[in-house]
Amino acid sequence: MKLFQEWLDRFTERRVRSAAQLTSRRSTLARLGTVLVGGALLPMLPFDRSGGNAHAALVPAEDPQHCEYWRNCALDGFLCTCCGGTITACPPGTEASKVTWVGTCRNPKDGKDYLVSYNDCCGKTSCGRCLCNFNERERPAYKMGVHNDINWCMANTQTMYHCTVSVIVGVGDLG
Ligand code: ABN
């Protein structure tokens, strides 16, 4: 009986050891396979590389922080969208110029022409970011009425130029 028990013990021990070895080898191989295949496939997955920034997907004609934004077609100055303001609002601490330069720009989305007022924002030193000189239909300085390289803050109490906004003030007559 004792002999049988010893044999059974040895038999059981051998089976348990080999089962443990097999299991461990299999699981190691499985994990290794996952890492290798996963590592090879990971770079092929479609990542969102915009960094959550909606502007990354915009084309220049639709991006207010871009000189080619359609409303900036006759602008000369620094874009307020890059200076803490918006396309229509001056940055904090500045005020809109009382006199402005106006241009006519076509909106590529609806094909209509819009009258755009380029108000300078006054009261701080030049912003220095996003310089834009699109100047569509502008003429040299000897024709003052159609020249826009001018500080429109000159009529304000604060005459220091900071940046320029593009405000729609009318839509072209299609009649
Ligand atoms: N209208 C923008 C601007 C300001 C100062 C000098 C030139 C142009």
Backbone and ligand atoms as CSV (ligand in chain L), in Angstrom:
chain,resi,resn,atom,element,x,y,z
A,1,MET,N,N,0.829,-1.212,0.000
A,1,MET,CA,C,0.000,0.000,0.000
A,1,MET,C,C,0.866,1.267,0.000
A,2,LYS,N,N,1.943,1.215,0.849
A,2,LYS,CA,C,2.852,2.351,0.965
A,2,LYS,C,C,3.546,2.624,-0.379
A,3,LEU,N,N,3.936,1.498,-1.033
A,3,LEU,CA,C,4.593,1.628,-2.336
A,3,LEU,C,C,3.684,2.311,-3.340
A,4,PHE,N,N,2.443,1.888,-3.303
A,4,PHE,CA,C,1.463,2.476,-4.228
A,4,PHE,C,C,1.286,3.981,-3.959
A,5,GLN,N,N,1.232,4.329,-2.667
A,5,GLN,CA,C,1.061,5.740,-2.294
A,5,GLN,C,C,2.248,6.575,-2.777
A,6,GLU,N,N,3.465,6.009,-2.605
A,6,GLU,CA,C,4.653,6.748,-3.052
A,6,GLU,C,C,4.646,6.943,-4.570
A,7,TRP,N,N,4.257,5.857,-5.233
A,7,TRP,CA,C,4.194,5.948,-6.700
A,7,TRP,C,C,3.164,7.021,-7.126
A,8,LEU,N,N,2.017,7.005,-6.419
A,8,LEU,CA,C,0.953,7.962,-6.743
A,8,LEU,C,C,1.429,9.399,-6.510
A,9,ASP,N,N,2.158,9.565,-5.387
A,9,ASP,CA,C,2.699,10.901,-5.083
A,9,ASP,C,C,3.612,11.385,-6.208
A,10,ARG,N,N,4.577,10.475,-6.596
A,10,ARG,CA,C,5.528,10.853,-7.638
A,10,ARG,C,C,4.820,11.151,-8.964
A,11,PHE,N,N,3.860,10.256,-9.262
A,11,PHE,CA,C,3.105,10.416,-10.513
A,11,PHE,C,C,2.381,11.777,-10.527
A,12,THR,N,N,1.705,12.071,-9.414
A,12,THR,CA,C,0.949,13.330,-9.315
A,12,THR,C,C,1.884,14.531,-9.416
A,13,GLU,N,N,3.015,14.429,-8.698
A,13,GLU,CA,C,3.976,15.538,-8.700
A,13,GLU,C,C,4.476,15.830,-10.117
A,14,ARG,N,N,4.826,14.707,-10.826
A,14,ARG,CA,C,5.326,14.883,-12.202
A,14,ARG,C,C,4.273,15.566,-13.091
A,15,ARG,N,N,3.020,15.096,-12.960
A,15,ARG,CA,C,1.945,15.670,-13.801
A,15,ARG,C,C,1.734,17.151,-13.491
A,16,VAL,N,N,1.738,17.446,-12.185
A,16,VAL,CA,C,1.505,18.839,-11.778
A,16,VAL,C,C,2.627,19.739,-12.279
A,17,ARG,N,N,3.892,19.231,-12.142
A,17,ARG,CA,C,5.043,20.037,-12.593
A,17,ARG,C,C,4.982,20.290,-14.102
A,18,SER,N,N,4.729,19.217,-14.862
A,18,SER,CA,C,4.730,19.407,-16.318
A,18,SER,C,C,3.558,20.292,-16.745
A,19,ALA,N,N,2.408,20.148,-16.040
A,19,ALA,CA,C,1.267,21.005,-16.374
A,19,ALA,C,C,1.614,22.473,-16.102
A,20,ALA,N,N,2.290,22.692,-14.947
A,20,ALA,CA,C,2.652,24.071,-14.584
A,20,ALA,C,C,3.623,24.669,-15.603
A,21,GLN,N,N,4.603,23.807,-16.025
A,21,GLN,CA,C,5.589,24.285,-17.005
A,21,GLN,C,C,4.922,24.636,-18.326
A,22,LEU,N,N,4.013,23.719,-18.760
A,22,LEU,CA,C,3.324,23.934,-20.033
A,22,LEU,C,C,2.504,25.222,-19.997
A,23,THR,N,N,1.736,25.337,-18.903
A,23,THR,CA,C,0.877,26.517,-18.772
A,23,THR,C,C,1.705,27.783,-18.817
A,24,SER,N,N,2.784,27.776,-18.051
A,24,SER,CA,C,3.594,28.981,-17.968
A,24,SER,C,C,4.239,29.297,-19.316
A,25,ARG,N,N,4.720,28.268,-20.041
A,25,ARG,CA,C,5.344,28.495,-21.334
A,25,ARG,C,C,4.303,29.046,-22.328
A,26,ARG,N,N,3.103,28.413,-22.266
A,26,ARG,CA,C,2.056,28.847,-23.195
A,26,ARG,C,C,1.655,30.291,-22.945
A,27,SER,N,N,1.486,30.598,-21.634
A,27,SER,CA,C,1.030,31.963,-21.360
A,27,SER,C,C,2.104,32.979,-21.713
A,28,THR,N,N,3.388,32.575,-21.507
A,28,THR,CA,C,4.473,33.485,-21.887
A,28,THR,C,C,4.464,33.718,-23.389
A,29,LEU,N,N,4.300,32.606,-24.149
A,29,LEU,CA,C,4.275,32.736,-25.612
A,29,LEU,C,C,3.102,33.597,-26.057
A,30,ALA,N,N,1.943,33.366,-25.411
A,30,ALA,CA,C,0.747,34.134,-25.790
A,30,ALA,C,C,0.971,35.620,-25.543
A,31,ARG,N,N,1.568,35.924,-24.361
A,31,ARG,CA,C,1.807,37.338,-24.040
A,31,ARG,C,C,2.797,37.967,-25.014
A,32,LEU,N,N,3.854,37.177,-25.314
A,32,LEU,CA,C,4.867,37.661,-26.252
A,32,LEU,C,C,4.245,37.942,-27.620
A,33,GLY,N,N,3.377,37.007,-28.052
A,33,GLY,CA,C,2.687,37.174,-29.339
A,33,GLY,C,C,1.846,38.425,-29.361
A,34,THR,N,N,1.118,38.673,-28.267
A,34,THR,CA,C,0.270,39.868,-28.198
A,34,THR,C,C,1.105,41.125,-28.325
A,35,VAL,N,N,2.225,41.132,-27.578
A,35,VAL,CA,C,3.093,42.313,-27.616
A,35,VAL,C,C,3.654,42.548,-29.012
A,36,LEU,N,N,4.134,41.437,-29.651
A,36,LEU,CA,C,4.744,41.581,-30.973
A,36,LEU,C,C,3.731,42.027,-32.016
A,37,VAL,N,N,2.570,41.336,-32.065
A,37,VAL,CA,C,1.557,41.680,-33.064
A,37,VAL,C,C,0.973,43.061,-32.774
A,38,GLY,N,N,0.671,43.320,-31.501
A,38,GLY,CA,C,0.105,44.633,-31.115
A,38,GLY,C,C,1.058,45.758,-31.452
A,39,GLY,N,N,2.344,45.550,-31.145
A,39,GLY,CA,C,3.351,46.577,-31.421
A,39,GLY,C,C,3.482,46.861,-32.903
A,40,ALA,N,N,3.312,45.800,-33.725
A,40,ALA,CA,C,3.438,45.995,-35.176
A,40,ALA,C,C,2.200,46.695,-35.737
A,41,LEU,N,N,1.037,46.406,-35.154
A,41,LEU,CA,C,-0.211,46.975,-35.707
A,41,LEU,C,C,-0.516,48.382,-35.201
A,42,LEU,N,N,-0.010,48.692,-34.010
A,42,LEU,CA,C,-0.360,49.976,-33.372
A,42,LEU,C,C,-0.129,51.203,-34.256
A,43,PRO,N,N,1.040,51.296,-34.927
A,43,PRO,CA,C,1.251,52.505,-35.748
A,43,PRO,C,C,0.310,52.600,-36.940
A,44,MET,N,N,-0.357,51.472,-37.285
A,44,MET,CA,C,-1.254,51.510,-38.452
A,44,MET,C,C,-2.647,51.983,-38.083
A,45,LEU,N,N,-2.933,52.077,-36.781
A,45,LEU,CA,C,-4.278,52.486,-36.373
A,45,LEU,C,C,-4.525,53.952,-36.729
A,46,PRO,N,N,-5.777,54.302,-37.058
A,46,PRO,CA,C,-6.071,55.685,-37.451
A,46,PRO,C,C,-6.150,56.626,-36.253
A,47,PHE,N,N,-5.029,57.253,-35.906
A,47,PHE,CA,C,-4.991,58.178,-34.774
A,47,PHE,C,C,-5.533,59.549,-35.151
A,48,ASP,N,N,-6.124,60.246,-34.204
A,48,ASP,CA,C,-6.483,61.657,-34.386
A,48,ASP,C,C,-5.239,62.465,-34.062
A,49,ARG,N,N,-4.558,62.978,-35.085
A,49,ARG,CA,C,-3.306,63.698,-34.876
A,49,ARG,C,C,-3.508,65.208,-34.757
A,50,SER,N,N,-4.765,65.654,-34.670
A,50,SER,CA,C,-5.023,67.096,-34.583
A,50,SER,C,C,-4.739,67.637,-33.191
A,51,GLY,N,N,-4.567,66.723,-32.183
A,51,GLY,CA,C,-4.331,67.179,-30.820
A,51,GLY,C,C,-5.562,67.853,-30.248
A,52,GLY,N,N,-6.738,67.513,-30.771
A,52,GLY,CA,C,-7.978,68.091,-30.267
A,52,GLY,C,C,-8.195,69.507,-30.733
A,53,ASN,N,N,-7.349,69.944,-31.629
A,53,ASN,CA,C,-7.475,71.322,-32.106
A,53,ASN,C,C,-8.279,71.359,-33.400
A,54,ALA,N,N,-9.491,71.946,-33.330
A,54,ALA,CA,C,-10.384,71.960,-34.491
A,54,ALA,C,C,-9.767,72.738,-35.644
A,55,HIS,N,N,-8.890,73.724,-35.331
A,55,HIS,CA,C,-8.294,74.553,-36.377
A,55,HIS,C,C,-7.429,73.740,-37.325
A,56,ALA,N,N,-6.871,72.632,-36.812
A,56,ALA,CA,C,-5.958,71.843,-37.620
A,56,ALA,C,C,-6.618,71.353,-38.902
A,57,ALA,N,N,-7.932,71.129,-38.860
A,57,ALA,CA,C,-8.615,70.567,-40.018
A,57,ALA,C,C,-9.110,71.660,-40.974
A,58,LEU,N,N,-9.025,72.931,-40.578
A,58,LEU,CA,C,-9.585,73.998,-41.402
A,58,LEU,C,C,-8.660,74.353,-42.559
A,59,VAL,N,N,-9.277,74.653,-43.715
A,59,VAL,CA,C,-8.484,75.170,-44.839
A,59,VAL,C,C,-8.299,76.667,-44.594
A,60,PRO,N,N,-7.205,77.281,-45.128
A,60,PRO,CA,C,-6.926,78.697,-44.832
A,60,PRO,C,C,-8.115,79.629,-45.071
A,61,ALA,N,N,-8.891,79.394,-46.143
A,61,ALA,CA,C,-10.007,80.301,-46.459
A,61,ALA,C,C,-11.112,80.261,-45.411
A,62,GLU,N,N,-11.073,79.224,-44.523
A,62,GLU,CA,C,-12.111,79.109,-43.490
A,62,GLU,C,C,-11.536,79.296,-42.086
A,63,ASP,N,N,-10.258,79.638,-42.014
A,63,ASP,CA,C,-9.603,79.746,-40.711
A,63,ASP,C,C,-9.344,81.211,-40.349
A,64,PRO,N,N,-10.099,81.769,-39.396
A,64,PRO,CA,C,-9.941,83.184,-39.047
A,64,PRO,C,C,-8.545,83.560,-38.538
A,65,GLN,N,N,-7.739,82.552,-38.178
A,65,GLN,CA,C,-6.379,82.863,-37.731
A,65,GLN,C,C,-5.395,82.848,-38.894
A,66,HIS,N,N,-5.912,82.796,-40.098
A,66,HIS,CA,C,-5.078,82.701,-41.295
A,66,HIS,C,C,-5.307,83.935,-42.156
A,67,CYS,N,N,-4.225,84.468,-42.745
A,67,CYS,CA,C,-4.360,85.653,-43.591
A,67,CYS,C,C,-5.284,85.370,-44.784
A,68,GLU,N,N,-5.278,84.114,-45.266
A,68,GLU,CA,C,-6.109,83.763,-46.436
A,68,GLU,C,C,-7.578,83.575,-46.079
A,69,TYR,N,N,-7.947,83.732,-44.796
A,69,TYR,CA,C,-9.369,83.651,-44.424
A,69,TYR,C,C,-10.127,84.645,-45.304
A,70,TRP,N,N,-11.259,84.210,-45.862
A,70,TRP,CA,C,-11.918,84.980,-46.920
A,70,TRP,C,C,-12.240,86.422,-46.523
A,71,ARG,N,N,-12.557,86.666,-45.246
A,71,ARG,CA,C,-12.927,88.031,-44.831
A,71,ARG,C,C,-11.728,88.978,-44.804
A,72,ASN,N,N,-10.502,88.409,-44.795
A,72,ASN,CA,C,-9.299,89.243,-44.686
A,72,ASN,C,C,-8.790,89.722,-46.041
A,73,CYS,N,N,-9.615,89.631,-47.083
A,73,CYS,CA,C,-9.118,89.842,-48.457
A,73,CYS,C,C,-8.511,91.230,-48.683
A,74,ALA,N,N,-8.917,92.236,-47.921
A,74,ALA,CA,C,-8.350,93.572,-48.140
A,74,ALA,C,C,-7.698,94.113,-46.864
A,75,LEU,N,N,-7.285,93.190,-45.986
A,75,LEU,CA,C,-6.735,93.593,-44.678
A,75,LEU,C,C,-5.236,93.892,-44.768
A,76,ASP,N,N,-4.817,94.863,-43.986
A,76,ASP,CA,C,-3.397,95.178,-43.852
A,76,ASP,C,C,-3.125,95.383,-42.368
A,77,GLY,N,N,-2.491,94.414,-41.726
A,77,GLY,CA,C,-2.198,94.564,-40.299
A,77,GLY,C,C,-2.032,93.214,-39.617
A,78,PHE,N,N,-2.042,93.215,-38.285
A,78,PHE,CA,C,-1.938,91.976,-37.506
A,78,PHE,C,C,-3.342,91.466,-37.194
A,79,LEU,N,N,-3.559,90.160,-37.383
A,79,LEU,CA,C,-4.891,89.594,-37.153
A,79,LEU,C,C,-5.200,89.557,-35.650
A,80,CYS,N,N,-6.325,90.172,-35.259
A,80,CYS,CA,C,-6.697,90.167,-33.832
A,80,CYS,C,C,-7.007,88.757,-33.328
A,81,THR,N,N,-7.334,87.832,-34.251
A,81,THR,CA,C,-7.594,86.447,-33.844
A,81,THR,C,C,-6.335,85.784,-33.281
A,82,CYS,N,N,-5.169,86.350,-33.580
A,82,CYS,CA,C,-3.905,85.815,-33.047
A,82,CYS,C,C,-3.417,86.650,-31.863
A,83,CYS,N,N,-4.217,87.656,-31.466
A,83,CYS,CA,C,-3.723,88.620,-30.473
A,83,CYS,C,C,-4.643,88.707,-29.252
A,84,GLY,N,N,-5.451,87.679,-29.038
A,84,GLY,CA,C,-6.328,87.667,-27.864
A,84,GLY,C,C,-7.728,88.183,-28.142
A,85,GLY,N,N,-7.986,88.571,-29.387
A,85,GLY,CA,C,-9.332,88.997,-29.763
A,85,GLY,C,C,-10.003,87.945,-30.616
A,86,THR,N,N,-11.085,88.323,-31.300
A,86,THR,CA,C,-11.737,87.397,-32.231
A,86,THR,C,C,-11.787,88.079,-33.594
A,87,ILE,N,N,-12.491,87.455,-34.541
A,87,ILE,CA,C,-12.576,88.046,-35.875
A,87,ILE,C,C,-13.338,89.386,-35.832
A,88,THR,N,N,-14.214,89.558,-34.821
A,88,THR,CA,C,-14.998,90.802,-34.741
A,88,THR,C,C,-14.730,91.613,-33.466
A,89,ALA,N,N,-14.021,91.050,-32.492
A,89,ALA,CA,C,-13.836,91.746,-31.213
A,89,ALA,C,C,-12.370,92.066,-30.955
A,90,CYS,N,N,-12.131,93.313,-30.531
A,90,CYS,CA,C,-10.762,93.714,-30.184
A,90,CYS,C,C,-10.300,92.985,-28.924
A,91,PRO,N,N,-8.986,92.735,-28.783
A,91,PRO,CA,C,-8.468,92.092,-27.563
A,91,PRO,C,C,-8.731,92.983,-26.335
A,92,PRO,N,N,-8.820,92.374,-25.153
A,92,PRO,CA,C,-9.020,93.149,-23.928
A,92,PRO,C,C,-7.965,94.255,-23.795
A,93,GLY,N,N,-8.415,95.418,-23.350
A,93,GLY,CA,C,-7.482,96.539,-23.169
A,93,GLY,C,C,-7.318,97.399,-24.401
A,94,THR,N,N,-8.004,97.045,-25.504
A,94,THR,CA,C,-7.935,97.877,-26.713
A,94,THR,C,C,-9.354,98.263,-27.125
A,95,GLU,N,N,-9.432,99.281,-27.981
A,95,GLU,CA,C,-10.761,99.710,-28.465
A,95,GLU,C,C,-10.715,99.839,-29.984
A,96,ALA,N,N,-11.899,99.650,-30.612
A,96,ALA,CA,C,-11.965,99.683,-32.079
A,96,ALA,C,C,-11.794,101.110,-32.590
A,97,SER,N,N,-11.132,101.235,-33.744
A,97,SER,CA,C,-10.935,102.564,-34.335
A,97,SER,C,C,-12.276,103.143,-34.788
A,98,LYS,N,N,-12.367,104.458,-34.735
A,98,LYS,CA,C,-13.618,105.132,-35.114
A,98,LYS,C,C,-13.732,105.233,-36.632
A,99,VAL,N,N,-12.594,105.329,-37.316
A,99,VAL,CA,C,-12.623,105.304,-38.785
A,99,VAL,C,C,-11.995,103.996,-39.246
A,100,THR,N,N,-12.403,103.524,-40.415
A,100,THR,CA,C,-11.910,102.214,-40.870
A,100,THR,C,C,-11.676,102.200,-42.369
A,101,TRP,N,N,-11.072,101.123,-42.784
A,101,TRP,CA,C,-10.881,100.800,-44.189
A,101,TRP,C,C,-11.921,99.726,-44.511
A,102,VAL,N,N,-12.578,99.829,-45.690
A,102,VAL,CA,C,-13.573,98.803,-46.050
A,102,VAL,C,C,-13.182,98.098,-47.343
A,103,GLY,N,N,-13.494,96.814,-47.388
A,103,GLY,CA,C,-13.207,96.019,-48.581
A,103,GLY,C,C,-14.413,95.169,-48.949
A,104,THR,N,N,-14.375,94.607,-50.137
A,104,THR,CA,C,-15.432,93.683,-50.554
A,104,THR,C,C,-14.805,92.307,-50.759
A,105,CYS,N,N,-15.300,91.331,-50.025
A,105,CYS,CA,C,-14.719,89.977,-50.098
A,105,CYS,C,C,-15.804,88.960,-50.435
A,106,ARG,N,N,-15.420,87.965,-51.238
A,106,ARG,CA,C,-16.368,86.898,-51.607
A,106,ARG,C,C,-16.244,85.731,-50.630
A,107,ASN,N,N,-17.402,85.323,-50.092
A,107,ASN,CA,C,-17.435,84.158,-49.213
A,107,ASN,C,C,-17.499,82.898,-50.079
A,108,PRO,N,N,-16.467,82.034,-50.024
A,108,PRO,CA,C,-16.461,80.850,-50.897
A,108,PRO,C,C,-17.596,79.879,-50.592
A,109,LYS,N,N,-18.168,79.991,-49.377
A,109,LYS,CA,C,-19.236,79.057,-48.996
A,109,LYS,C,C,-20.536,79.348,-49.744
A,110,ASP,N,N,-20.901,80.651,-49.867
A,110,ASP,CA,C,-22.183,80.971,-50.519
A,110,ASP,C,C,-22.012,81.769,-51.820
A,111,GLY,N,N,-20.760,82.105,-52.167
A,111,GLY,CA,C,-20.490,82.819,-53.420
A,111,GLY,C,C,-20.931,84.279,-53.396
A,112,LYS,N,N,-21.339,84.789,-52.227
A,112,LYS,CA,C,-21.807,86.189,-52.153
A,112,LYS,C,C,-20.650,87.125,-51.789
A,113,ASP,N,N,-20.786,88.379,-52.215
A,113,ASP,CA,C,-19.793,89.405,-51.865
A,113,ASP,C,C,-20.258,90.159,-50.619
A,114,TYR,N,N,-19.346,90.332,-49.681
A,114,TYR,CA,C,-19.683,91.020,-48.427
A,114,TYR,C,C,-18.807,92.259,-48.264
A,115,LEU,N,N,-19.431,93.294,-47.703
A,115,LEU,CA,C,-18.701,94.507,-47.365
A,115,LEU,C,C,-18.091,94.290,-45.984
A,116,VAL,N,N,-16.759,94.394,-45.908
A,116,VAL,CA,C,-16.065,94.093,-44.643
A,116,VAL,C,C,-15.360,95.343,-44.131
A,117,SER,N,N,-15.590,95.653,-42.859
A,117,SER,CA,C,-14.937,96.806,-42.235
A,117,SER,C,C,-13.704,96.319,-41.461
A,118,TYR,N,N,-12.543,96.915,-41.780
A,118,TYR,CA,C,-11.298,96.533,-41.098
A,118,TYR,C,C,-10.975,97.565,-40.025
A,119,ASN,N,N,-11.584,97.369,-38.866
A,119,ASN,CA,C,-11.308,98.282,-37.756
A,119,ASN,C,C,-9.982,97.929,-37.105
A,120,ASP,N,N,-9.141,98.930,-36.921
A,120,ASP,CA,C,-7.920,98.716,-36.142
A,120,ASP,C,C,-8.291,98.729,-34.661
A,121,CYS,N,N,-7.575,97.952,-33.861
A,121,CYS,CA,C,-7.798,97.973,-32.413
A,121,CYS,C,C,-6.676,98.793,-31.789
A,122,CYS,N,N,-7.061,99.730,-30.954
A,122,CYS,CA,C,-6.128,100.776,-30.520
A,122,CYS,C,C,-5.919,100.762,-29.005
A,123,GLY,N,N,-4.719,101.212,-28.582
A,123,GLY,CA,C,-4.476,101.384,-27.158
A,123,GLY,C,C,-3.377,100.493,-26.603
A,124,LYS,N,N,-2.791,99.647,-27.438
A,124,LYS,CA,C,-1.650,98.809,-27.006
A,124,LYS,C,C,-0.625,98.802,-28.121
A,125,THR,N,N,0.611,98.455,-27.797
A,125,THR,CA,C,1.643,98.396,-28.851
A,125,THR,C,C,1.325,97.276,-29.850
A,126,SER,N,N,1.948,97.334,-31.014
A,126,SER,CA,C,1.689,96.365,-32.088
A,126,SER,C,C,1.723,94.940,-31.572
A,127,CYS,N,N,0.723,94.161,-31.938
A,127,CYS,CA,C,0.637,92.762,-31.477
A,127,CYS,C,C,1.811,91.946,-32.007
A,128,GLY,N,N,2.149,92.133,-33.281
A,128,GLY,CA,C,3.316,91.442,-33.848
A,128,GLY,C,C,3.073,90.016,-34.288
A,129,ARG,N,N,1.860,89.506,-34.113
A,129,ARG,CA,C,1.585,88.126,-34.549
A,129,ARG,C,C,0.644,88.131,-35.758
A,130,CYS,N,N,0.794,87.157,-36.624
A,130,CYS,CA,C,-0.069,86.968,-37.802
A,130,CYS,C,C,-0.179,88.244,-38.635
A,131,LEU,N,N,0.940,88.715,-39.111
A,131,LEU,CA,C,0.926,89.873,-40.018
A,131,LEU,C,C,0.228,89.458,-41.307
A,132,CYS,N,N,-0.682,90.293,-41.772
A,132,CYS,CA,C,-1.447,89.950,-42.977
A,132,CYS,C,C,-1.484,91.157,-43.901
A,133,ASN,N,N,-1.083,90.925,-45.133
A,133,ASN,CA,C,-1.093,91.993,-46.138
A,133,ASN,C,C,-1.787,91.483,-47.385
A,134,PHE,N,N,-3.061,91.192,-47.274
A,134,PHE,CA,C,-3.764,90.608,-48.409
A,134,PHE,C,C,-4.078,91.669,-49.461
A,135,ASN,N,N,-4.631,92.798,-48.950
A,135,ASN,CA,C,-4.722,94.026,-49.761
A,135,ASN,C,C,-5.400,93.901,-51.125
A,136,GLU,N,N,-6.418,93.093,-51.235
A,136,GLU,CA,C,-7.098,92.961,-52.523
A,136,GLU,C,C,-7.677,94.314,-52.950
A,137,ARG,N,N,-7.419,94.698,-54.165
A,137,ARG,CA,C,-7.892,95.954,-54.779
A,137,ARG,C,C,-7.326,97.213,-54.117
A,138,GLU,N,N,-6.297,97.071,-53.266
A,138,GLU,CA,C,-5.684,98.265,-52.688
A,138,GLU,C,C,-4.819,98.938,-53.753
A,139,ARG,N,N,-4.661,100.268,-53.663
A,139,ARG,CA,C,-3.830,101.013,-54.602
A,139,ARG,C,C,-2.718,101.725,-53.836
A,140,PRO,N,N,-1.634,102.111,-54.527
A,140,PRO,CA,C,-0.507,102.762,-53.821
A,140,PRO,C,C,-0.914,104.061,-53.128
A,141,ALA,N,N,-0.004,104.564,-52.286
A,141,ALA,CA,C,-0.328,105.673,-51.390
A,141,ALA,C,C,-0.667,106.972,-52.107
A,142,TYR,N,N,-0.236,107.135,-53.366
A,142,TYR,CA,C,-0.570,108.402,-54.035
A,142,TYR,C,C,-2.066,108.518,-54.295
A,143,LYS,N,N,-2.824,107.416,-54.162
A,143,LYS,CA,C,-4.290,107.485,-54.227
A,143,LYS,C,C,-4.813,107.216,-52.816
A,144,MET,N,N,-4.788,108.233,-51.992
A,144,MET,CA,C,-5.067,108.054,-50.566
A,144,MET,C,C,-6.396,107.343,-50.278
A,145,GLY,N,N,-7.420,107.638,-51.076
A,145,GLY,CA,C,-8.754,107.063,-50.827
A,145,GLY,C,C,-8.813,105.552,-50.991
A,146,VAL,N,N,-7.876,104.981,-51.746
A,146,VAL,CA,C,-7.894,103.525,-51.958
A,146,VAL,C,C,-6.598,102.873,-51.449
A,147,HIS,N,N,-5.978,103.522,-50.472
A,147,HIS,CA,C,-4.737,103.008,-49.878
A,147,HIS,C,C,-5.032,102.634,-48.420
A,148,ASN,N,N,-4.592,101.454,-48.005
A,148,ASN,CA,C,-4.978,101.035,-46.639
A,148,ASN,C,C,-3.818,100.874,-45.665
A,149,ASP,N,N,-2.606,101.256,-46.071
A,149,ASP,CA,C,-1.467,101.131,-45.157
A,149,ASP,C,C,-1.465,102.318,-44.202
A,150,ILE,N,N,-2.515,102.402,-43.433
A,150,ILE,CA,C,-2.753,103.590,-42.603
A,150,ILE,C,C,-3.173,103.154,-41.198
A,151,ASN,N,N,-2.721,103.897,-40.204
A,151,ASN,CA,C,-3.126,103.631,-38.829
A,151,ASN,C,C,-4.492,104.282,-38.584
A,152,TRP,N,N,-5.523,103.446,-38.575
A,152,TRP,CA,C,-6.880,103.988,-38.418
A,152,TRP,C,C,-7.176,104.388,-36.979
A,153,CYS,N,N,-6.232,104.194,-36.084
A,153,CYS,CA,C,-6.412,104.639,-34.691
A,153,CYS,C,C,-6.203,106.152,-34.569
A,154,MET,N,N,-5.824,106.762,-35.691
A,154,MET,CA,C,-5.474,108.192,-35.621
A,154,MET,C,C,-6.630,109.065,-35.144
A,155,ALA,N,N,-7.877,108.595,-35.301
A,155,ALA,CA,C,-9.012,109.410,-34.868
A,155,ALA,C,C,-9.434,109.095,-33.431
A,156,ASN,N,N,-8.791,108.127,-32.821
A,156,ASN,CA,C,-9.135,107.758,-31.433
A,156,ASN,C,C,-8.271,108.539,-30.442
A,157,THR,N,N,-8.686,108.516,-29.187
A,157,THR,CA,C,-7.840,109.143,-28.158
A,157,THR,C,C,-6.573,108.294,-27.999
A,158,GLN,N,N,-6.761,106.981,-27.981
A,158,GLN,CA,C,-5.623,106.049,-27.945
A,158,GLN,C,C,-5.178,105.816,-29.387
A,159,THR,N,N,-4.069,106.366,-29.803
A,159,THR,CA,C,-3.689,106.278,-31.221
A,159,THR,C,C,-2.740,105.115,-31.523
A,160,MET,N,N,-2.352,104.375,-30.477
A,160,MET,CA,C,-1.414,103.266,-30.688
A,160,MET,C,C,-2.127,102.096,-31.372
A,161,TYR,N,N,-1.537,101.568,-32.462
A,161,TYR,CA,C,-2.137,100.453,-33.210
A,161,TYR,C,C,-1.723,99.109,-32.628
A,162,HIS,N,N,-2.711,98.196,-32.452
A,162,HIS,CA,C,-2.421,96.850,-31.923
A,162,HIS,C,C,-2.689,95.749,-32.952
A,163,CYS,N,N,-3.920,95.690,-33.495
A,163,CYS,CA,C,-4.263,94.643,-34.479
A,163,CYS,C,C,-5.549,95.044,-35.205
A,164,THR,N,N,-5.994,94.195,-36.124
A,164,THR,CA,C,-7.148,94.559,-36.960
A,164,THR,C,C,-8.211,93.452,-36.941
A,165,VAL,N,N,-9.482,93.848,-36.863
A,165,VAL,CA,C,-10.600,92.894,-36.932
A,165,VAL,C,C,-11.279,93.013,-38.303
A,166,SER,N,N,-12.060,91.999,-38.673
A,166,SER,CA,C,-12.764,91.999,-39.968
A,166,SER,C,C,-14.259,91.820,-39.713
A,167,VAL,N,N,-15.001,92.928,-39.756
A,167,VAL,CA,C,-16.424,92.896,-39.390
A,167,VAL,C,C,-17.304,93.035,-40.640
A,168,ILE,N,N,-18.231,92.113,-40.826
A,168,ILE,CA,C,-19.144,92.213,-41.973
A,168,ILE,C,C,-20.146,93.327,-41.696
A,169,VAL,N,N,-20.233,94.289,-42.620
A,169,VAL,CA,C,-21.171,95.409,-42.422
A,169,VAL,C,C,-22.238,95.445,-43.527
A,170,GLY,N,N,-22.148,94.571,-44.498
A,170,GLY,CA,C,-23.167,94.574,-45.554
A,170,GLY,C,C,-22.952,93.406,-46.500
A,171,VAL,N,N,-23.992,93.116,-47.277
A,171,VAL,CA,C,-23.869,92.030,-48.249
A,171,VAL,C,C,-24.120,92.611,-49.636
A,172,GLY,N,N,-23.349,92.155,-50.622
A,172,GLY,CA,C,-23.461,92.690,-51.976
A,172,GLY,C,C,-24.844,92.490,-52.564
A,173,ASP,N,N,-25.230,93.441,-53.413
A,173,ASP,CA,C,-26.523,93.358,-54.082
A,173,ASP,C,C,-26.398,92.402,-55.262
A,174,LEU,N,N,-27.212,91.368,-55.258
A,174,LEU,CA,C,-27.105,90.360,-56.323
A,174,LEU,C,C,-28.097,90.634,-57.463
A,175,GLY,N,N,-28.827,91.761,-57.379
A,175,GLY,CA,C,-29.879,92.026,-58.365
A,175,GLY,C,C,-29.363,92.369,-59.744
L,1,ABN,N1,N,-4.338,99.560,-40.577
L,1,ABN,C1,C,-3.247,98.870,-40.083
L,1,ABN,C2,C,-2.029,99.711,-39.979
L,1,ABN,C3,C,-1.699,100.288,-38.782
L,1,ABN,C4,C,-0.561,101.056,-38.664
L,1,ABN,C5,C,0.228,101.258,-39.770
L,1,ABN,C6,C,-0.103,100.664,-40.978
L,1,ABN,C7,C,-1.233,99.889,-41.090
